């Protein structure tokens, strides 16, 4: 090998080796410290909301602890303290206290933001969940410090924050419908149901078995609607058991209403199947027997549902804190009580208790369907029937209409549990439409009821011309007189 070739190989090897040598390292990038706002001075703490210089050696100064939002694990971050209260300008300042057992938890995120968690007292989980209520305060909208009492018995982490801007209810369609329109509909529905109750319980001619059943069913619906109103207007209640009680009361009232509807269907079905309709039993005794059936069945099914909810529903027992947090609003003293108002379309009972209630209602609807089909078949086969059958035929038509609208309302209640606001709005509208149709069927659409209301409440000198007695003839107040005066006027 010639000296020229050896020199050429040495030159190439030097080029290859030198090409893999990294350049000398430059200066490391400087990490900008995260600003953390402290309410008092560097050597001060808060004693009863006042900044005081620390003189007690047993009390440590406050220092920020940065926490990862996943897992609540502390992380090391370079920080810089900024002294002073936050400049909230036109916003209101609000104090928050974090101590063991409180419903508020304050953590500082690695980017310097303050996160405020809200938990049910005593049920603070170890890991955050997506359904928890929290709010992040940016830098400049909060300050933190340690606060102690003058006796030194209680130490807590104190935060002064700027209240966030809460959207107006008048601009939020969802809040407007659920907080304004729905309560108005329910109040109007309760009023219409009360008119039905007073009409059928107040007029003696209507206090038969059918009238008593309709009035009692209306009372059950009133109880269900009142429980919904209680849930809507109880945002300030801290105890979530209050919501559970209102939900159970609503389910029991709804079940009782359907049992009364089932009793009405059985009464009509049995009357058309009996050859002698003039049975030797009074209306009061019949109503007593039907009351025993309805309230006994309602009590048994409700007891099973409540027993299953508290003792057998594993979902509620294992995750009660998270389960209640989804449907329970924040405590009244918390900052975010208006950010997530409760929805009356949500449920708070476990699926096991709910299934017992709604399987019972579904079974009642199937039995009522049997009563409807067999009674309609019986009526179509009848060629001659008397006055009692004519009256019961009208009662059967009223029963079918009420059964139809209550079935639609029950199906809309089931669909309202889906996570779609449109289905919840449909349930709100159906709740009012149900009562309006029942009021029309039982009062406005019945000639006999309108005639009895006119003869009972109106007189010849009434200020309303439509209510004055025709031809100056005073109506006879007795039941026999009402029957004679309306026998040829097709009031049934």
ZIMO-V925284 format. One line per field, one symbol per residue. ss: DSSP state (H for helix, E for strand, - for the rest). phi: phi as a letter, one per 20 degrees, with the letter a starting at -180 (. if undefined). psi: psi as a letter, one per 40 degrees, with the letter a starting at -180 (. if undefined). A space follows every 10 residues. Layout:
ss = ???
phi = ???
psi = ???
This chain:
ss = --HHHHHHHH HHHHHHHHH- ---------- ---EEEEE-- ---EEEE--E EEE------- -----EE--- ---EE---EE EEE------- --EEEEEE-- ---EEEEE-- ---EEEEE-- ---------- --EEEEE--- -EEEEEEE-- ----EEEEEE EE------HH H-HHHHHHHH HHHHHHHHHH HHHHHHHHHH HH-HHH--HH HHHHHHHHHH HHHHHHHHHH HH-------- HHHHHHHHHH HHHHHHHHHH HHHHHHHHHH HHH------- --HHHHHHHH HHHHHHHHHH HHHHHHHHHH HH-HHHHH-H HHHHHHH--- ---------- ---------- HHHHHHHHHH HHHHHHHHHH HHHHHHHHHH H-----HHHH HHHHHHHHHH HHHHHHHHHH HHHHH----- HHHHHHHHHH HHHHHHHHHH HHHH--HHHH HHHHHHH--- ----HHH--H HH------HH HHHHHH---- --
phi = .fgfffffff fffffffffe effffeffff effeecedfd ffdccedlmc fcffdeffde ffcfcecffd nlefcecfcc edepffeele eeebecdcbg needcdcdfg enedddeccf gncffecfdf efebbdeffn dbbcaeccef fmecdbedcd cefffeffff ddffffffdc ffffffffff fffffffffe eeeffeeeff ffffffffff ffffffffff ffedfeffff ffffffffff ffffffffff ffffffffff ffeefdfefe bffffgffff ffffffffff fffffffffe ddeffffecf ffffffddff ffeefdfdfc ffdfefdcff fffffffeff ffffffffff ffffffffff efecbeffff ffffffffff ffffffffff fffffffffc ffffffffff fffgffffff fecfedffff fffffeedbf dffeffefff mmeffeffff fffffdfddl ed
psi = hidddddddd ddddddddde hiihiahihh hhihhhhhda idfiihhfeh hhhheheehi ihiihhhheh efhiihhhih hhhiiigebe iiihihhhih eieihhihid eeihhhihih hefhidiiid eihihhhihe eiiiihhiid eedhhihihh ihhihhiide ehdddddded dddddddddd dddddddddd ddhdeefadd dddddddddd dddddddddd ddefdehdhe dddddddddd dddddddddd dddddddddd ddehdhegig hidddddddd dddddddddd dddddddddd degdddddfd ddddddehii ideidfdedg iiheeiieii dddddddddd dddddddddd dddddddddd ehdhiadddd dddddddddd dddddddddd dddddeeifh dddddddddd dddddddddd ddcdehdddd dddddddiad fiehdeeihh eehhiheidd ddddeedeef e.
